[in-house]
Amino acid sequence: MVKFSKELDGQLIPEWRDGYMNYRELKRHIKKIKLSRLPKHPHQDMNGDYGLSILDPVRFVARKICDKFRNSDSKTDMTQLRRSKSCVEDGEDQEVYKTDLSQLFSQEDEIRIFFEKLDEEHNKIEKFYKERESEIVEKAETLNKQLQFLMDSKQVLMSQRLRKKSPSSPNFGSSPPSWSSVSPPRSSNYSESSVELAEILSHYQISDRIDEIIAALERNSSRNYSGTKTKLIKQGKIDIPAETPTPAIVSLTSMLWEDLVMKTPKKEYCRGEQSISRKKVQSAEKMIRGAFVELYKVLGLLKAYSSMNMKAFTKILKKFDKVSNQHASANYLQAVKASHFISSDKVVKLMEEVESTFIKHFASNDRKKAMKFLRPQQKKASNMITFFVGLFTGCFVSLFTIYAILAYMLRTFSSPPGKVYMNDGSYQIFSVFALLSLHLFMYGCNLFMWKNKRINYNFIFGFSPNTSLKYRDAFLICTTLMTIVVGAMVVHLLLQAIGVSPDQVDAIPAILLLFFLALLICPLDIFYRTTRCCFSRVIRNIFFAPFYKVPLVDFFMADQLTSQIQLLRQMEYAACYFLAGSFGTLQYGTCSKGRLFKDLTYVISFMPYYWRAMQCARRWFDSYDVEHLANMGKYVSAMVAAGARLTYEYKKLDHHSIWFPIAIVTSVVATVYQCYWDFAKDWGLLQQNSKNLWLRDDLILKNKNIYYVSIALNAVLRVAWVESVLKLKFNDDDHKQLRDFVLASLEVIRRGHWNFYRLENEHLNNVGNYRAGKEVPLPFHDMDSDG
């Protein structure tokens, strides 16, 4: 049977951890009560206790029976709970709970301390619940207003369609249009039912209200993105969206066409039509639908919070009754049940209202369909995944052993065969897969640690719990990929050994690369389609930075790309090898010495840093936080350092050249900048006034020494990366490719190590602000707030 303390740790909401009962501390107080009640007679039974006896079990049972009869008469109702008013700091009266111990003796100080702590926990839970409940009620009211605006928008949109179909009808609005003369709009996934559409059409009899609704919606249809108080750029009557590039470009083009070509002022009716387009209404409907889903999720979390704390009170008071031989739980639990976090029914009513609203407006009165959105079933971990992970791991180890034996026998990595092998496209592609597999393995380790330490990575990244990767899924993908790749490497060596044509042998890694690229973009629902689509969408957002809004998952993935520059350069070499004629002629110098290839190497080395810099610029534009500009400076310094190192590398200068000190200085500045940002900003460490020396106050890992080791390891690996590019060691060309691969692997390991602390810090920020629900952007401004 699982202890309740472990059950509480496993079921509590991580972001609300500080709001739960401190069950372990209360158990320690009960233990002190138990110790204080033990008889303090160090020399007891001096005349009779001479060692063990066969009658000891009988004496023990008899003593227990006597104690039970003796204590049954002495059990009393020792507690009474009273409510009192106290004035809090902001001047408001708040109801708090305080226990009155009617039979508290002088020797019962531990009992008094226990109930003081219990009252403190009770008041903390009560206050926390009221705060979260008031926030949720406010959000529910806002969403109801947003839904009303959406219904009005649909009504106006339908009115506009009817006016277009019969603009010259003098009696329009005097009678409802017939179903045969009006074709309803194409329904979206979130459109209302036909009954609701009929209700909307029935409102068109009141034509004099339409113009008022249009004018009101024109004043209140501005987009409010992500709760970050984004300042929208307004040009005339067109609001330029801040989410994606395509609507912004379309809006700008439309604005320029109207101002420069048309030069015709639009009528009032047309302004309403432009402001309330069908596409905008569908987008607003999707946003409001997502907001209702998040509201329902938070309501469920608050309900679970209430029941778990009630269970904690029951458990801890039963333990107290057992230790103290008192009946304290009955009265105290009666008062707890009467408190607001148990007696309030607002959460239950709100959940019922959200269900009915969602079923009516977003699920076409289909309750089963609505529950799939409101209560998604989480994917259960399959034991088959663990089996296949073990199977592919064994296959990988076996194939890698065979490959190592064959490579040794064929002297594959020895000079001169090694020089030829490591400069063709095959080695480059195999290195790409190896670095990618290592990154997946590190990500699987991160997933395991995040899950083990109760870091809510799905909420932080915005992933759906029922479709997101679990750590066993990541290990399965990693082992499957490496098993296939090592198998291809074994076949590649065998074909080389039997004398097959080199161009045919080198086609194996090219086919392998094309196969995995096709699998990545495959539209079929196979092999983690949701994850593949999410990955492709994030890469698209990174590539088109700064046009897309930057959530955490986007800049987190862009940070991963800054650690895979060597992988990108190897992909460049492989593409040049297979596309520039070297594949058939085996002229390896074509790609390593060409001017265009070197210029592209500069671009590829700059791109990941450029993308991150543009993301920082976009985040500054959205929030006007100067810290994002400072973060952008970090990536600009990295670009300068990378350019200086590449110039020094390609010119093949000695240490007396001017480029050597330039490369050293720029690299040191970039490394110090990056290390400071890692420790102070991304990890939240290096805090002078922390109770943990140079760390932060809240730490998830219990052993503080791990943080100090991680700081040192991160700094060493960053310096090792700089030294590898500066060629301070291993200058012979025969080992250049192997050296670059090893140090690129160390950088991937450093990034995977960085990932855990980055998300730990983000999780603790959510815990500090009690963010357990996602803030969904809403499409309409409140009329009252806008004035």
Secondary structure, DSSP 4 states (H G I P E B T S, - for coil): ---HHHHHHHHS-GGGGGGS--HHHHHHHHHHHHHHTS---TTTTTTT--S--TTHHHHHHHHHHHHHHHHHHH----EEEEEEEEE-TTS-EEEEEEEEETT--TT-HHHHHHHHHHHHHHHHHHHHHHHHHHHHHHHHHHHHHHHHHHHHHHHHHHHHHHHHHSTT-TTBTTBPPPTTT-PPPPP-TTPPPHHHHHHHHHGGG-THHHHHHHHHHHHH---B-TTTT---EEETTEEEPSS-HHHHHHHHHHHHIIIIII--PPPHHHHHHHHS-HHHHHHHHHHHHHHHHHHHHHHHHHHHHHHHHHHHHHHHHHHHHHHHT---HHHHHHHHHHSHHHH--HHHHHHHHHHHHHHHHHSTT-HHHHHHHHSPPPPPPPHHHHHHHHHHHHHHHHHHHHHHHHHHHTTTTSTTHHHHHTTSHHHHHHHHHHHHHHHHHHHHHHHHHHHHTT--HHHHHT--TTTSPPHHHHHHHHHHHHHHHHHHHHHHHHHHHTT--HHHHTHHHHHHHHHHHHHHT--SS-SSHHHHHHHHHHHHHHHTTTSS---HHHHHHHHHHHT-HHHHHHHHHHHHHHHSSHHHH--THHHHH-HHHHHHHHHHHHHHHHHHHHHHHHHHHHH--HHHHHHHHHHHHHHHHHHHHHHHHHHT--TTSTHHHHHHHHHHHHHHHHHHIIIIIIS----TT-SSTTS-S--SSS-THHHHHHHHHHHHHHHHHHHHHHT-S---GGGHHHHHHHHHHHHHHHHHHHHHHHHHHHHHHHHHTT--S----BSS--HHHH-
